[in-house]
């Protein structure tokens, strides 16, 4: 069932769990994610970056692929097709027109006034079409920010202004996570998640979900995280399994067998994440 993210995240907020957002790269990944979420009765957000959209051919190809797989595989759990880190109003509009049900507009690199202006434009286009909108406050960077401790934590007052002035549906505040694998432990500000949840009353999003210890994830969910974005850990699980398969089977050349050799490692990882987030049996 293709839906936007509003209902699934509101339910997660009410029932104190988080919905997994898994990034896709191709048809096979989409299939493994959908099947694993169906098996575990979990709602799921299929996250697609602009790079992945380009890689797969375009937004229309991606939206139609996800929609067709949901039909062909008889997937009944709620599935959202979500643009991850949309960099411009145009990019969000293209995805909405193509059939995405949810977009993130990431204007966090701009000052607050400009961030608000850009997000408002996306909301004005998305909401009449029943498309949900996520925005970012503070800046969630990569490992270089973690190593140099230059993480730009979200400002509470800025978060309140962004939410009240734009009417977004979900907010991704920078609370100490980064994209990619951590060197050392991340300093996730649980107190900040809690404060922003109380200030905004919105379901909150934690980016950079790979490599964060389980107890920190659980505490983040208690504090207000309702959506956890996971990309790198799936990539690691898949590529390690494929690498091992190719070493053990040096004569294999059928691409279907090669790609599929990473399926069970990926599905196992997805299941573990679903159980960690508590989204199993919620669909
Ligand atoms: P990771 O690659 O660290 O899991 O982050 C994913 C993410 O936040 C996508 O938006």
Boltz pocket constraint, residues with backbone or C-beta under 6 A from the ligand:
constraints:
  - pocket:
      binder: B
      contacts: [[A, 23], [A, 47], [A, 84], [A, 85], [A, 178], [A, 179], [A, 180], [A, 181], [A, 206], [A, 207], [A, 208], [A, 209], [A, 210], [A, 229], [A, 230], [A, 231], [A, 232], [A, 233]]
      max_distance: 6.0
